[in-house]
C-alpha cells in the first residue's frame, strides 16, 4: 500500500488552481466530488510562484489550496515545483541554463531546462524541497511527495564537463584504465591528462543528434553520467524531504520506455514507481502492457502509480486522436491489472493558454459536467469507490521474465553497425507479445534480478553482457531453467569492447554455438527458417530478416536451418542442454508467427498456461495475494468477444454477475472477476 491514509485505488490527477480564479476553484471541487476524485497532484510547476526572487518564499496560495481540497476529503500528491526553474534564476545564475548537443547555451524557456550539475540549481532545488518538507510535514492531506517532473534531457556545459571528469575518476581511478576501457589507441586518442577529455557532443565525437559516435565507450559513459547526474538532483530533493517526513513515500514520474535514463538504477532510489502513460491510437495494447510491466519491474514487482494519462486526447502527437468511448476506462483498468494502485490524469481542468491548452482533461473548456469525457470519468470514479480496498495489496505473479537493459539499448544504438534497422524495444516487444497473446504473465527485469523465481527467461538481443551476468544465466539454466536469446548477443562487455574468442562471447558454451559472421541486409530482404521435422508447434517455413548470424553448432541440437542465400542449410534455431536446463538461440529476427509458435512450444513443454483462454484482443491478467486472485478481463475490441474460464465460477466485482466456462464480454468492456466462493481478498 502506498499510504494507508487512503486504502483504495487513488483517483485524480494534476491540478493547477494557480491558473484560475476563486470562482473556478469552487466549481472545480464541486465537479471533483461528482467525479469521485480523491487525490490531486499540485505544485508541479509553481517554483516561480513559490519563490518570486532569491530570498522570498511565499506558500500562502499552496496553504489555501491544500486546506480547501482537504476539507472536501481530497488528498494531495505534493510536488516540489522544481521541474522548471524561474526566470530570475536563469538571469542571475546563467549556469542553470543547459548547453545543447551542438554547443549552444540555452536561454530561459520551456521546461527540463536546468543543468543537473549547476551549483545554483542544486542549491535552490534542495532548499525548496527542504522548505516544503518542513512546512507540510504534519499535514494530513499529504499522501506522497512528487519530486520535479519527467526528468530527461542531456547537458554539455562546462559544469557537466567538470563533473564528468570527477565521475570518471571515481569510476576508473586512473587514465590508463580509461584509455583501456575506451580503446583510445584507435585513431590516436590516448589521453595523458584528465582535462584532455571532452564531453561527447556534436562538437567532438558524436553526430546526428548523438545516434552515432566514434568512441562507444566514451559515449556510453556519458549517458551513464547524465542519467546519474539527474538522479543525484532527485536524491538531493528526496533526502531533504525524508529529513522531515521519513514515512511519506517519495516518487518522481518516469516515462515508460524513455531512452535517456537508466530507470532500473532510478527505481532503487524511489519509494514507489510512478509513470506517465501516453500511447497513441495505434500503439499496440501489448506494448502498453509491456511498459506497465517494465515499470512494475523497476522495484521487483511492487505496485506502482499511474501518475499521468489523458482522459481523452493528447496535444503533442502528430495526430491527436480522441480516446474512443470506453477506452479511457479500459486503459485505466489495464494499468491496474498490471500492478497500478492509482489512476491519475493529466489534467483535471484544461489550461486556457499555452502549449497544453488542447491536452485532454476531466473538466473541458466548457467548464461543466455535461460532456462525454466527464461522464466516463465519473463512472470510473464510482467504480473505484465501489471496489474499495479489494485490489490494494495484491501483486502480479509471473514465472516468465524478459530481460530489459537501458545500457544494452544505448550500446546497440551506438554500435556503429551492423544495421540501422535493429530496434531493441521492438525486438523485446515481439517476444513479450507472444506471452501476452496467451494471457501468460511476464516480469520485465534488469540484468541484476534474481532469476531463481522464474522457470523461463528471455533475453532478446543481449548485445552487452555485463560482468557476472553470464555466470548468473549459466547458474539459472544449470539448475533447470530455460533460457532464450537471439542473434547479436554476447558480443561486447559493459565498455562496448568485443569479447574475443568468437561470438556469442561469454554465452558461447551456454547456448552451444559459435557465430562466425553476421550478415546485415535491407529489412525488405527476407530469408527463411526451415523445419525439416516439426518441433512442437513449429513446422514448415517462417521468414526472418534484419540480421543473420552464421552459426555452427557446438553441442547444440539444430532445430531449423536457413532456407536461402549462401548460408542455406546453416543453423538458425538451436537448443542446447546445459546442466538440468536448456538454452535456445535464434540466429535472426523472425516473423511474429515464429515467435508465437516457439513460445507456445516452450510453454507447453514446461506446462505453463495463461490465466484463461480468450479470442484475439481479449486480455486476461491476474493480481494475486497469497492463494487468492482477481482476474481482469479486458476486451480491446470494438465488438463483443469471448473468453473461457473453464469449470470455475467467478463473480464480477462491478456488476455482481457470475461467469463460468465460455463467456461473452462487450466491446471495450472490463470485467473484474473473483471466484464466487472467495469474495474477499485476505
N, C-alpha and C positions, 0 to 999 in steps of 0.2 A: 504494500500500500504506500502511495507516495506521501500522503499526510493523513493521519487518522481523523483530522478535523472534518473531512468530507469523504465519507466512506461510500462512494459511488463513482461511477464514471463521470468525471468532471465535464461540464458542458459550458462553452462560452467562446471567448476569443479576444483578439486585440481590440482595445477600445481607446479612442483618442479624444476625450472630452475637452482637452485644451483647444481643439479646433472648432468648438461650438459654444453657444451661449447658454445661459441658465435655463431658459425655457425649453431648449432642446434636451438638456440633461434630464428634465422631468419626463419628457416623452420617451427618451431612451429607456429609462428604468421602468416605466410602465410597460413598454414592449419587451424588455428583458424578462419581466415576470411572466408575460404571456407566452414567451418562447421557452420558458424553463431554464433560462441561463443562470448559472450559479457561480461562474468564475469569469473574471475579466482580467486580461493582461494589460497592464497600464504602465506608463512612464517609459516606453521603449525608445522614443526619440525626443526626449524632453530635456536634454542636457542644457541647451541654451536658455530654456525657461527656468530651470532649477538654479542655474549659475550664470547670471547675466554679465558678470565680469570676474576677474581673477580672484577676488576676495569675498564676493557676496554669494550667499546661498539662500534661496527662498523656496521653501516647500509648502507654502500655505495652500496653494491650489491642490497639491497632492494630498495633504492632510484632509482637506474638504472632500476630495474625490473618494478617498478610501472610506471615510466616515459615511458619506452618502450611500455608497454601494453596500457597505456592511449593514446599515440599517434595513436594507431590503434583502438581507441574507445572501448577498453576493460577495464571495471571497475574491482575493486578488492574487494573481501571479505578478509579482512586483519586479519590474525590470530596473536595471541600473542606469538606463538612459545613455549609455556610452557608445552606442552604435554609430554615432556621427558627432564629431566634435563641433563646438560653437565657432562662429565666425571670428569672435575676438581672439580665440586661441590660435587659429590659423594666422591671424595678423601679428599677434605678439610673439608667437613661437613658431616660426616657419618650419622648424624641424618636424612638426607633427604632420606636415604635408608629404605625401608619398612622392617618390620618383618612379616613373613608369619604366617598362621594359626597354623603351627607346631612349631613356636617359633624360626625360623631360620632367621638371619639377611641377607637380600639380598645384593648381590654385584651389581656393576654397570652393567646395561644391560637392553635391552628391552625398553618398554615404560609403561605408567601407573605405574611408578616405584617410585613415590615420595610420601612420607608420608604427608598427608594434615595438620598434626599438627606439622610438623617440622618448627621451627622458621626460619631456613635458607631458606627453600623452600618458605615460606610465604613472607619473606623479598625480595628475588630476583625475585619471580614471580610478586609481586606487582610493584617492581621497573621497571621490563621490560615493563609491561603494561603502566606504567606512562610515560616512555621514548617514547614508540611508540605513545601514545596519544598526547604527546607534539609535536613530530616530524611531525605527519601527520594530525594534527587537521584541517588544511586548505586545504588539498589536495583534489581536486575534484574527484579523481578516487575512493576514499574510500566510498563504499556503506554501509558496515556493518562490525562490529567487530566480530571476531570468537575467543572466549577465549579457550585456551588449546585445547583438543581434546578427545572426547569419555571418559569422566570421568568414573572411575569404579575401583573396587578392594578395599579390606579392609586391614587395617594395625593393628598390635597388639604390637607396640613398646612401649617403656617407655613414650614417648611423648603422645601417644594415651591413655595410662593408666592414666596419669596425667590429660589430657584434659577430659577424660571420667568422672572422679570424679567431675571436675568443672561442666560439663554438668548435671550430676546427682544432684548436689547441687542446681543448678539453677532450675531444674525441680521439685524436691521433697522437697527441703528446709531442711528436717530432715531425719535422718537414720530410724526413726520409720516409716515414710511414705514409704521409700524404702523397708523395711522389709515387710510391709503390701502389697505393690504392687507386690513384687516378691514371696510372701508366703514363706519366708525363714525359717519359723518354720518347714517346711518339711526338713527332713534329717539334722536337727540341724544346719542350715546355717545362723542363726541370726548374723547380723553384729553389732558390738558395736563401731567400729572406721571406718571412711571413708576409710582409707588406707588398710583395710582388704578386700575390694572389688577388685577383679582382673578381667581383661577383659576375656570374654568367648571365649576360643580357644581350640585347641587340647590338651593343657596343663592343662586345667581346666574343664569346664562344657560341652564342645561340642565334637562331634566326627563325623566321616565320612564327613570331609570337611565342617562341620557346618550345615549339614542337620538334625542333631539330637542334642538335648540339654537336660540337666537335669532340667534347670530352664528357661521356656519360657519367663517369664517376663524380666529376665536379658538379654537373647539373643535378644529379640525384641528391647529392649532399645539400645543394642549395634549397631544393624542395623540402628536404627534411628540416633544414634550418628554419625556413619560413613557416612551416607548419608548427615547429616547436616555438618559434617567436610569438606567434599568435596565441598558442596555448599558454605561454608564460604570462601574457597580459590577462588572459582569462583567469589564471590561477591567482594573480595579484588581487583581482576583484573578489574571487571566491574566498580567498583567505581572509580578506578584510570583512566579508560578511560572516564567515564562520566564527570569527573572533567574538561577534555579538550574538549570533544565532546558530549555535552548533547543531541544533536539532531540526532546523528548517532546511530542506534539500535545496541544492543549487544546481541549475542547469543552464545551458545555452542552446539555442535552436540550430541544429545541424540541417543539412540539405541533401540527405539521402546519398546519391551517387556522385555528389560534388567531387571533382577530381583533385583539387589542390591541397586538401588537408588529409592527414592520416587519421581517420576517425577512430580506428581501434586504439590508437595512442590517446586520443582525446577522451574516449569512453572511460578509461581508467581514472580520469580526474573529475568525472561528473557523478553526482549523486544519483541522478536519473537522466536517461537519454531523452531528448526531445528533438523532433524534426518537423520540417515543413514539406507537405506532400502536394505537389502541383503537377499531376500528369496532364497531358493534352488529351484531346478527344480520341486520338488514335493510338495512345500508349497502350501496349498490351497489358491486360489486367494482371497477367502473371509477372510482368516487370514491376508493377506497383507492389504486388505481394512479395516479390523477392526483396524489394527495397525495405519494406516493413520488416522482413525477417533479418535483413542486414542490420538495421538499426537496433532490433532486439538483441542481435548477437554482439553488439558493442560492449554489453555488460553481461555476457554469459547467460542470456535468456531472460533477464529481468524485464518486467513490464516497462513500457516506455510511454512518453507523452506524444500524442499527435498535437503539436503546438500550432500549426497553421494548415489550413486548407481553405479553398474558397467555397462559399455556399453556392456559387453559380459560375461566374466566368473570371478569367484572369485578364490582366491588362498588358502583359509584356510578351506574349507569344505572337507569332506572325498572324495567326487566325484565332481570335479569342472566342471560341465557341461556348455557348451556354451549356451548363450541365443539364442533360435531358431530365424530364420529370422522374424522380425516384433515384437518380444516380448519386446525388449528394448523400442521401440516406444509405444507399448501398455501399458506397465507398467508405463512409464513416464506419459502418459495421465491418467492412473488410479490415480496416485498421485495428478495430477491437479484436477481431478474430485472430489476428496475427500478433497480438500482445499489447495493444494500446490500452491504457487506463484513462485516457482523456479524449474528448472530441472538441477541439478548439478551432476557431476560424480566424482567418484574416479576411475580413474585418467585421466588427459588429455594426458599424454605420459607415456608409460610403463617404469618403472625403469629397469636399466640394471642389477643390482645386488641386493642381499639381499632378504628378505622374501617375498616382494611383487612384485618381478620381473615378475611373471606369473599372476598377477592380471590384469584384462582387462583394456583397455584404448582406448580413441578415436584414438590416434596415436599408432599403434602397433610397435613392434620391427623392422619391415621392414622399418619404417620411412617415408612412403609416403601415399598418399590419395587413393591408388588403392586397398582398402580392403573392404570387406562386411561391417565391423563394421563402418568404416569411412563413407561409402555411406549412411548407415542408420542414422548415427549421423548428417550428413549434411542435409538429408531430414527433420529430426526433427527440426533442426535449422532454416531451411527455413520456415517451417510451423509456428513455434513460432513467427518468424518475421512477417509473414503474419497476424497472429492473433492480433498482436499489443497489445493494451490495452483493448480488448473486454472482457477479463475474469477478469482482475485486478479489485478488489473492490467487487466482488461477493462473496457470502458465501453459505455454505451448511446449509439448514434449516431442522430441524428434530423435530418431535413430539414424538419420542420414545427415551428413554435414557436407557443405560445399565450402572450400577454402577461398577466401577473397582477401587480397592483399594490395593496399594502395601503392606501396613501394614497388611491387611487381608490376602494377599497372603503369607507373611512371617509367619504369625501366623498359617495358615493351614499347611505349610511345616514343621513347628516346633512343631506341636500339639501333638506329641507322640501318634499317633493313630488317628482315628481307622483304616485307610487304607493307605498304601503307594501308592495305585493306584489313589488316588484322586489328580487330576491335575487341579488347579484353572483356568489356562489360557484355557485349553481345554473345561472346563465346560462353561466358559463365551463365548467362540467362538461358542459352539453348539447353543446357543440362538441367538448370533449375526447372524450366518449363516442363520437362519430361516428368518430373515428380509432381508438379502442380496439376498436370492433366489427369493424374491418377489419384489426386487427393492425398498424397503422401507428404507429411510434414517434413520440412527441411530447416536445419540451423545453418545460418551463414556465419562462418567462424574465421578467426585470424590464424596465422601460422603458429601462434603460441598456445592455442587452445588445447586442453587435454582431450585426447582422442578416445580414451577408454570407454566413454559413454556411448560411442557410436558403433554401428555394425558396418556402415558403408561411408567412405569418404571420397569425395570427388575433388580433384584439383585441376581444372581446365587451364591450359597454357601456363604452367608453373615455370615460367622462364627463369625467374630468380629463385635460387634455393639458398636460404639464409643458413648461417652456422647453426648446426644442431637439428635443423628441420628434417633433413633426410633420415637421421637416426630415429627421430620420433615416428616418422612414417613407417620405417622398417620395423620398429617395435610393434606398431599397431597391426601391421599385416602378419608379422611373425606370430602374434598372439591370436590370430584367427580373423582379423578384419579384412574387408575387401576394399581395395584402393583402385581408383580410376584416374588416369592422367592422359594427357594428349600430346600431340605434336608441339614442337618448340618449347619443351620443358627440360629442366635440368641444365640449361645452357650456361648460366653465369652465377657468380656469387653475389653477395649484397653490394659489392662495389662495381658490379657490371663487368667484372673480369671473367673471361671464359674459363670454365673448368676444363682443364686439359685432360687428354686421355680418352676422348670420344664422348659424343652426346649419347644419352642424356646425363652425363656427368655423374654426380653422386647418386642418381636414381638408377644407374645402369644395371646393377645386379638385382635391384628390387623388381624392375619390370622385365629383366631378362632379354634385353635387345640392345643393339648398337645402331645408332643413326649415322650413316656415313655422309649423307648430303641432305640439303633441304632445298627443294625446288619451290620457286615462287612464281605464280602465273596470274595474269589478269583474272579477277573473280568470275568473269564470264566464261572462263575455260574450266571445264569440269573433267575429272577422272571418275573412275567407278570403284566402288567397294564390292567385290565379288565373293560370294559364298559358294564354294563347290559343294559343301554339305551344310544343311541347316544347323544353326546353333540357337536353340530356344526359339524365340520369335523372329530371329534374324534369318533371312532366307533370300536367295536370289541376288539382286543387284541394287545398290544405292549410289548416290552421287556425292562427290566431295570436291572441294576447291580451296582456294587461297594459298595454303602451304601444303607441301607433300614431303614428308620425311621418307627418305630412302633407307629402310631399316633392314637389319639382319637379325634373325632370332639367335639368341644365345641362351638356350634353355627354355624360352617361352614357346608355348603352343601357338601356331599360326592358325587363326580362325578365318581370316579373309585376306584377299590379295588385291592389288591394283589391277584394273581391267584394261589399261591402255598406256600409251607412251613407252619410252624405252625402259621404264621400270615396271612394265606389265609383269604380273606374277610375283612381284616382291610383296612382303607382308604389309598390311595396312591396319589390321586388328590382331592383337596378340593377347594371350593370357598366360601369366607366369605364376606357378606355385612357389610360395615363399613362406617357409615355416608352416604354420597351420592355416595361413590365409592365401590370398591371391591378389594379383595386380594386373590390371588391364592397361594396354597402351593403344591409343587411337592415333594413327600417324598422319591424319589430315583433318580438315574441317568438314565434317559430314553434314548431310542434309538432316532436317528435323526428324524425318521418318526413321532414319538410322538410330538417332539418339533415343527416340521414343522406344524403339524395339530393343535396343541394348539395355536401357534402364528397366524395361518390363522384364527382360530375361533375367537380369541380375536380381531384381526384386523377387521374382518367382522362385529363383534358386534359394534365396535367403528367407522365403516365407513372409515377405514384407507386403502388407496390404494397406490401402487407404482407409480413411475413416468410414467411407461409404462410396458406392459406385454412383456415377451420375452421367448424364448426357453432356455433350460439349457445352462449355460456357457456364456450367453449374459448379461452383466451388464449394467444397465441404472441408471445413477446418475445425479443429478442436482445441479448446483450452481445458486444462485438467488441474485438479487439485487432489492429491492422494489418488484414490482409485475412482473418483467421480469426474465426469466430464460434461462439458457443454459443447454441442455441435452447432456450428454456424453454417447454414445452407444459404448460399448467395447465388442468385440467378443473374448473371451478367448479360443475358439475352433479353431482347425486347419481348419475346413471346414466352408462353408457358413452356416449361421443360420438366423432366423427370429425374428422380434420384431414387436409390434403393437402399433402405435401411436394414434389409434382411429381416430376421424374425423378432427384432426388438421393437418395443413400442416407446415412442417419445412424445412429450408434450411441448408445444411451442410456448415459450415463456412470455410471448407478447399477446397472442390471441387465445391461448388456452386449448386450442385444438390438438388432437392427437394424430400421430403419424406412425405408420409402420409399413414394411415391405416397400413396394414401388409406389411412390407418391408424386404428386404434382406440386410445382411451385410457380406462382405467377411471374410474368416478366419483370425484371429488375426488382424482385421482391427479396425479402430476407426472412428466414426462419431461425429462431434460436431455440434449440431443442435439448431437453434433458430426458433421460429415461423416466418413465412415468412413476416408477416406484422410488425414485431418487429426486424429489422435487426441491431439495435444498443442497447446497454445497457446504460441507462441514470442514 
